[in-house]
Each structure stands twice: as structure tokens, then as C-alpha cells.
């Protein structure tokens, strides 16, 4: 049975994600921004996420009611393993009206089942493809199975949110049949002018920010940067983030003869990352698999031109070549190097494209995206009141 739509009390939405607080991926950042904005709008937000040794089972974070469940660490990521009884207890005790999933995982599978039994509307956001989730070599034989599971999970929801409209065709081809709704990721930094810049020493700064993993294709950037450094000797490359390929990337930088020109910055908190965005000249994301990468929107928010690869699903939705940045071949370091050198030699062009990017990123504030989600929640609950049990 579907819950009645209350008119006199705030909506209680339950966000479900293996990554959230602290945020280790763009998904966690997304959840923090949206949850904070929904609380500011007077809604009740419940979060079910993973628990580490130093975390309490329950806490409040900026008005969000955070329930942490038993977890294990797999390939560097924490995966939630809650019992169905624990899930039921949380959903019923909190009076949840709607569930929004953000990770295709075992925790999602279990919450899907319990929430369906309770008659709750459910949505999911497609942040990752099966290709990203199976980047570790030992996982790649499971890629087809995991893709099928992701499709099955999606088809048990009322709606699937896609941060890039270009993902819709891929999901339909994979077998997702439920309604799809395009809602962008939010960008949540404040006024860039209020951010203190980092020391530059007159260098031309290229920035990468994100996980250090195979899907990020950072080797391409290092090989391109080797060529850039020959033409632009004062160029520096900042690599912000951590992950399993970190040691091999440092070794590659040494082999290429550019180790002294590459700064591996490690994990940066939002304030430290903002400083790097403010201070760089150009942002590059060389990934071979992404949906709508939040870091690109963040760089544009800081009025930086961006270079992405055409392998990124939302590449042409986010980056207009020659207007906000450039799109390159994910397998051609010479192509990337040529674009970086062109930016290094054209300060006026960098400023013009950066300004255009800032104008575009301004449409993706947390307030705007949270508003779209709340409208979607209302539509889903309204539809459920007409057709009870639609996704169960």
C-alpha cells in the first residue's frame, strides 16, 4: 500500500548511498549539496550510508539525520551491508515518504526490497556505469553481470534520474524501461573571488582533480604534458586526488622526465580544492568513462576553460568546443598536448572561454537542482497516488 501524500508536514526523503559523509567521490559531494539544500527548504532528510570504525551508528550532520550501517571495504570503497530488519527500522521510525538511491550496490538491492514492501516510491540517480564499477581487473569478468543487475535495480524504481541526457540512449539500449528524467549535478562552491589563491610563481598551471583510477586515464595527461613542457617550459601540472593508480602515475611522471614539474597533491578538502581551482589556468579531465563529471562544472564555476575527452557521456552537453573549452581524443596525447599548448599561448582566449563556462555553470546551483528534484518527488508521489504500487 502506498503512503498517503501529506499536505501539512515536510517531506521526509531518504537518500541511500555508500559514499556520502565524508565524500570520497563526486557522488558524496552531490549528496551533501542536495541534502543541505533540502534541509534549508524545510524538508526532512534521512541518509543511509556506510559506517567506518570511527563513526557512530547515528549522527546529525547539518540537519541531516545520518544512519550508518555495517560496511566492508572493497577495492578502497566502503560498501554498506545492512540487514533488512535494520533498513525497515530506519524507514519506519523516520516516517520516510520517498527513497532516492545513489549507488547500484548490495545496499541498494536490500533497501529496494524493503521499501517496496512498505509501498514507498523510489528513485535512483545513474552516477556510474558498469564500466566504472568494474575497473579493477578482477572485477572485469563480472561486467556483464553487474550491468544486468544495474538494469534490474533501475527497473524496480519509479524513475531513474540521469545527470546527462545523452545517457538516456545508453540506458534504454541496456534495457532500462522505467521513465528517465534529466537533472544535472549541482556545483556548490561559493564566490570564487572570496577564495585565496595558491602560490603560482609565474607558471602556467594545468589542473586535474578526481580519483586516481584507471578510468580517469591520467596517463594520457602525463604523456601530453611531457610534450607541453618542451614548448612551455614554465608549465606545471597539479594532480589533486588519491586512488589505486597513484604510485604508478608518479613512476610514469619520472619515466617521462616531468616528475619535477608535476605536483601530486593528494586528497584535498573543498576549501583546499577551491584554492587550486582559483589558481589554475586550465582544467583537464582525460577520462575514458564518466557520466556528468562534477569537477568539470566546478572548474567552470571558477571561470576556467576545460578540456575533456569525447569518451565522457556529457562531453558535448558540458563543453562547447571553442566556447567553453575543447574536446579531445581519449587515446591521443598529441591531440591533448596541442590543445593545452594553444591555451598556454592565448591568455585572452582562456579568459573568454572561462567567462562563458562560468555563465553556463551558474545554472547548476544546489538551489536549482534541489528544486528540480523536489518537483520530481512530488510528481512521483502524485503518480503513485493514482497508480499504487507502480514499482513494486
N, C-alpha and C positions, 0 to 999 in steps of 0.2 A: 504494500500500500504506500502511495506517495504522500509525503507530509503536506499538510495544508500550507498555503502561502500566507505567512503572517504579514499583517499590514501595520502593526503598531509596535514592532520591535525591530532592532537592527538584524540584518542578515548575518548568520553565522556560517562562514565559509571555512572549510578545512583544506589547507594546502598540504600535499603529500610529496615529499622529495627526500632522496637520500643525501643530497647536498643542500645546505641552507645556511646555517649559522654555526660556525663561521663559513663563509663562502669560499670554496676551493675551485669553483668553476663559474662560468658565466651564468649557469642556471641558479646557483646560490645567490649571486648578485641580483639577478632578475627577481627572485622570490623576496629578498629583503626590500627592494624598492617597491614592489607591488604591495607587500604586506603592510609596510609602513604607511603607504598612501591610503590603503583601505581603512586602516585604523583611524587615520586623520579624518576620513569621511564618515566616521561614526559606525563602521561595521565591526563585527566581532570576527577576529581572525584566529583560527586554531592551526597549528603546524605540527604535523607528524614527521619526524626526521630521525636521523641516526644518533646514537649515543656513543661517545668515547669514554675512556676511563675517568677523565677529569670532569665529566658532565653530569649534572643532576638529571634525574628522570623527568623532572618538570621544572620549568622556569618561565618567567615573563621577560620578553625582550621587546622594549619599546611598544608595549601594549599588546603584543602578540603572545598568545598562550602556547608555549612550546612544549610538546610532549616528545621525549626522546625514548627510542625503543632499542632493545638489544641489537647489536650490529657486529659484523665481521669485516675485516679489511681484505679486499681482493684487488690485486694489481694496483695498490695505492689508493683505492677508493673505498670508503665505508659503505656497506650495504646493509640496510635495515632488515631484521628478521623478527618482526613482531608476531606474537601469536594472534590468532583470530579473536580470541577472548579479549586480549588487550585492546585490539582495534575496536571491537564492539563497545567495550567500556568507555573508551575515549569519545567515540562518536555519539553515544547515547548520553553520557554525562555532560558533554559540552552542548548538547542540543543542536548538532550540526544540521544545516539546511541543504548544503551542497558540498561536493567533494571535487577538488581540482588537482589532478595528478601532474607531476612534472618529470618523472623518471620512469622509464619502462624497466621495471625491476621486480624481484620477488615480492618486495613490499607492496608495489602497485598491484600485483596479482592478488595478494591477500586482502588488501583494502577494497579492491574491486568487488570481491566476493561478498564481503561483509556489508559494504554499503548497498549493494544490490539487494541483499536480504532485508535491509532496513528501508528499501524503497527510495533511496536518496538519488537525486540527479548527480551525474558525474561527467566531468570534462577531463581532457588531457591536453597538454601542450607538447607538440613534437619538437623537442630541442635537439635530439641526436638521432642519427641514422644507425642502422645495424652496422654499417662500415666503421663508424666511430667507436661504437661499443665493443667491437671485436678487433681493435688494433693490435693487442698483444698476440704474438704469433700462435700461442697455444689456444687462443680463442677463435682464430680464423676458420678452422673446420666447422665451428658452430654457427657461422654467419647466417646460413640459410635458415637454421632452426630459430635463431634469435629474431631474424626478420619476420618469420611466421608468427612468433609469439607477440612481437610488437603490433602486428596487424590484428591479431586476435584481441589483444588488450584494447586497442583503439576501437574496435567494433563493438566493444561492450560499453562504450561511453555514449552519451547523448550527442556530444560534439567534440571534434578534435580541433584545437587551435594550432594554426601554422604561422610561425613568425615571418615566413616568406611565402608569397602567393605562388612562386614557382615550385614550391614543394608539393602543391596540391596534385599536380600531374603525376609526380613520383609516387605519392601515397595511393592515388587511385590505381596506378599500374601495379602496385604491390598488393592491392586487394582491400584497401580501406573503403568501406561503403557508407559510413555514417556521414552526416554533414560536416563540412570543413569550414572554418572561419579564419580569415587572415587578420591577425592582430600582431603588430610589431613588438619587438623587445623594447623596453624603456632604457633611456640613458639618464643617469641620476646624479651627475656631478653638478655642483653649484657654479657660481660665476667664475670663469677662468681667470679673470683679472685679479681675483682675491687669492689666487694660488701663487706661492713663492716659487720662482724658477730655480732650477738646479744650475750648478756651475757648468758652463759650456766651453770656456777657454777658446772661443772663436771657431769652434769646429762646426762642420755640417753634420747634424745628428739624425740618424735613421733609428726609429724605434720599432721593436716588436714587443707585444705583450700578450701573454697567454700561457697555456700549458706547454711544457716541453715534451711533446709526444710525437710519434711517427706521423700522425695525421696532419700535424702542423707544418711538415715539410720545411723545417728551418734550415736543413742542409742546402736547399736551393738558395735561400737568402745569403748564407755564408759564402757559397760559391760565387754568387753575384757580387757580393761585397768585395771579394778579392779583386774582381775586375774594376769595381768602382774605385777602390783605393789607389789603383795605378793612375787613374785620371784625376781623382780628387783626393790628394794625399792627406788633407786635413779632415777627411770624413771619419766618423765614429759610428759604431753600431751598438745600440743598447738593447739587450735581450732581457726582458722582465718576465719572470715566471720560474716555475720548477716542474720537474717531471722526470720520467724514466730515461729520456734521451739526453739529459743534461751533461753527464760526463762524456758521452761520445761526441756531443756538439763542441764541447771545449777542446777535445782532442782534434776534431776536424779543423777548428779555427787555427790551431797550432800547425797542423799539416799544411794549411793553405797560406801560412805566413802572415796571418792577420790577428793573431791572438792578442797582441798589444793594443790593437785598435777596437777590440770587441769587449764590452763590459757585460758580464753575466751578473745581473742584479739580484737574482733570486726572487722569492715571493715578495711582493710589495703590497702593503695595505692601501686602502683607497686614497688616503692623503698623500702617501709617497708616490703612488702611481699617477695621481693628478699632477704632481710636480714634474714628472717625466713627460706627460702629455704636453704640459705647458711649455716645456723647454725644447722639445724636439722640433725638427724641421719637416719631417716626413714620417708617416706611419706605413708599415708594410705588413701584410698578413699573407703568407705564401701557402696557405693550407690547401690540401687536396680533398678535404671533406669538411664542410661546415653548412649550417642552415642559414641563420642570420646572425653573424658574429657580433656580440655586443661591443667588443673592443673597437670595431670599425666605427660604430656610432659614437663611441666615447672620443675617439680621435677627432672625428668631425665636429663634435661639440666644442673641442678646443681649437677649432679653426685650422686643422691640419689637413693637407692633401693626403690622400690614401692610395696605396696600390694593393690590389687584391688579385687573386687568380680566378680564371674563369671556371675553375672547379667548384667554387663556392656557390651554393644554390642561389643565393640572393644577390650575386655579384652585380648584375645589371639593374636590380632594384635599388641597391645602395649607392653604387658608384656609376656616375655618368662620365664616360671617358672624355677627357679634355675639359670637363666642367668641375667635377669634384675630385678627380683623380684619374687613375689608369687601371686597366685590367690586362693581366699578362698570362702567358702560357705557364702552367704549373710545372713544366718539365724543362724549361729553357732558361738557364741562368743568364745567358747573354741578353735575352729579351728584358729580363728584370733589371739587369745592370744598366742597360741603355736607358730605361725609364728613370732609374734613380739618378743617373748622371745628368739627364735632362732637367730634373727638378733641382739638382745641386747648382746648375748653371743659370737658373731662371727664378730669381727671388720674387719678382713681380708676379710671375705665374703661380708660384706657391701661395702667395698671399691671396690672389684672386680665387684660386680653387679652394683654399681653406675657408674663405668667407662664404663661398657657395655651399660648402659642406656644412658649415655652422647653421646656415639658413635651413638646410634640409633636416639636420639633427634636431632642430628646435621643435619639430612636430612630434618627437618621441619622448616627451617628458613623462615621468611617472604618473602625474595627474591625468594626462591624456590617455595613457594606456590603461590605467586602473579604471577610468571612466568607461572605456570600451568593454573591459572585462565585466564590470558590474552590469552594464546594459545587456551583455550576452547572458550573464547569470539569470537576469530577470526574464529574458526570452526563453531560456531553457526551462525554468521553473513554470513559466506560463504554459509552455507546450506540454509539460508533464501534467499540469492540472487538467489538460484536455485529453491527453492520451497517457494515463497512468501506466507505470512500469515499462516505459519506452525502451530502456536499455538493459533491462534485466532478463 
